Amino acid sequence: MMAANSFGNRFVIHSFGESHGLGLGVVIDGCPAGIEFDLDFLRSELVRRRPGVWAQDVDVAVSQRQESDSPEVISGVYGGKTLGTPICILVRNLDQRSGDYDAIEKQARAGHADDMWKEKFKHVDHRGGGRSSGRETVARVMAGAVAKMLLKEVNPKIEISGLLSSVGPLQESQFTKYEEFQVAYRNLLKQAQAQGESHGGIVTICLRNLPIGLGQPVFHKLKSDLAGAMLSVGATIGFEFGDGFAAAKKPGTEFHRATNSVYGGIRGGISTGEEITMNIAFKPTSSILNIAKMGRHDPCVAIRAIPVLESMAALVIADHWLWSKTDLL
């Protein structure tokens, strides 16, 4: 049995589906009634996650698999508003090319989850990685879109934004303009795609204008839930708040004089209302060499991870906002 497909405590989601199955979807339980349901926003969030769309990286930096990802809202919404009942949203798989994965049925990809899933569950769907595929994140983005709808209604000033800050050896800080960084990493990844190479990357997520007091010490500190949410995304390999590991090298007299960045907007596991900054590192894609050349694979998954990480952050914030409503009588 494969358990642990649910996430959250008050705003609970359940993700289902495989990469090359009939479709993927999510059931959201705990969303309050009366929230304006913006179908166009949901569609736009799914577009951001699709290959070849984010930052105009068409046919260059991402997989060429092209799914329409048209969401079907099965339940929980009526008259443009949520009902307070479980919300079920489905997208159908229409552009599978399962033959690309025949080789990995017998020979697992180096560094991928293929062999571990087969070892653990014995009977697996190897096509496209099955449920270990990055396509599973479509469910997270749909759920995150609904979480953002909730947050917009309760506090429209809340901002959740992501930025690609490094790709392979290239760092955004090395360039005068962000556009120059984009040109450089696109060229790097175009070359990688032709050679069957892959690169890792780092995404920076910023949370602004959060209410003070989100977080449930001691075992559901806001920082621990955010960290768990970010690291639950496939291919993540590192995480830090604010100054992160660099803060460990500073003497206390310097650390406690510094600005909010060293704390990351969380103290005692509780939000301070200040900006929260997180850096999430992704390993190089596991599909390399001939497998990468024959199939449709991302030479750097960090690019498409931005809306996924934003969605996971929104899910945590929505969950803790609902949780905070029971802190006091």
Rosetta blueprint (number, residue, H / E / L):
1 M L
2 M L
3 A L
4 A L
5 N L
6 S E
7 F E
8 G L
9 N L
10 R L
11 F L
12 V E
13 I E
14 H E
15 S E
16 F E
17 G E
18 E L
19 S L
20 H L
21 G L
22 L L
23 G E
24 L E
25 G E
26 V E
27 V E
28 I E
29 D E
30 G L
31 C L
32 P L
33 A L
34 G L
35 I L
36 E E
37 F L
38 D L
39 L H
40 D H
41 F H
42 L H
43 R H
44 S H
45 E H
46 L H
47 V H
48 R H
49 R H
50 R L
51 P L
52 G L
53 V L
54 W H
55 A H
56 Q H
57 D L
58 V L
59 D L
60 V L
61 A L
62 V L
63 S L
64 Q L
65 R L
66 Q L
67 E L
68 S L
69 D L
70 S L
71 P L
72 E E
73 V E
74 I E
75 S E
76 G L
77 V E
78 Y E
79 G L
80 G L
81 K E
82 T E
83 L L
84 G L
85 T L
86 P L
87 I E
88 C E
89 I E
90 L E
91 V E
92 R E
93 N L
94 L L
95 D L
96 Q L
97 R L
98 S H
99 G H
100 D H
101 Y H
102 D L
103 A H
104 I H
105 E H
106 K L
107 Q L
108 A L
109 R L
110 A L
111 G L
112 H L
113 A L
114 D H
115 D H
116 M H
117 W H
118 K H
119 E H
120 K H
121 F H
122 K L
123 H L
124 V L
125 D L
126 H L
127 R H
128 G H
129 G H
130 G H
131 R H
132 S H
133 S L
134 G H
135 R H
136 E H
137 T H
138 V H
139 A H
140 R H
141 V H
142 M H
143 A H
144 G H
145 A H
146 V H
147 A H
148 K H
149 M H
150 L H
151 L H
152 K H
153 E H
154 V H
155 N L
156 P L
157 K L
158 I L
159 E E
160 I E
161 S E
162 G E
163 L E
164 L E
165 S E
166 S E
167 V E
168 G L
169 P L
170 L E
171 Q E
172 E H
173 S H
174 Q H
175 F L
176 T L
177 K L
178 Y H
179 E H
180 E H
181 F H
182 Q H
183 V H
184 A H
185 Y H
186 R H
187 N H
188 L H
189 L H
190 K H
191 Q H
192 A H
193 Q H
194 A H
195 Q H
196 G L
197 E L
198 S L
199 H L
200 G L
201 G E
202 I E
203 V E
204 T E
205 I E
206 C E
207 L E
208 R E
209 N L
210 L L
211 P L
212 I L
213 G L
214 L L
215 G L
216 Q E
217 P L
218 V L
219 F L
220 H E
221 K L
222 L H
223 K H
224 S H
225 D H
226 L H
227 A H
228 G H
229 A H
230 M H
231 L H
232 S L
233 V L
234 G L
235 A L
236 T E
237 I E
238 G E
239 F E
240 E E
241 F E
242 G L
243 D L
244 G H
245 F H
246 A H
247 A H
248 A L
249 K L
250 K L
251 P L
252 G H
253 T H
254 E H
255 F H
256 H L
257 R L
258 A L
259 T L
260 N H
261 S H
262 V H
263 Y L
264 G L
265 G L
266 I E
267 R E
268 G L
269 G L
270 I E
271 S E
272 T L
273 G L
274 E L
275 E L
276 I E
277 T E
278 M E
279 N E
280 I E
281 A E
282 F E
283 K L
284 P L
285 T L
286 S L
287 S L
288 I L
289 L H
290 N H
291 I H
292 A H
293 K H
294 M H
295 G L
296 R L
297 H L
298 D L
299 P L
300 C L
301 V L
302 A H
303 I H
304 R H
305 A H
306 I H
307 P H
308 V H
309 L H
310 E H
311 S H
312 M H
313 A H
314 A H
315 L H
316 V H
317 I H
318 A H
319 D H
320 H H
321 W H
322 L H
323 W H
324 S H
325 K L
326 T L
327 D L
328 L L
329 L L
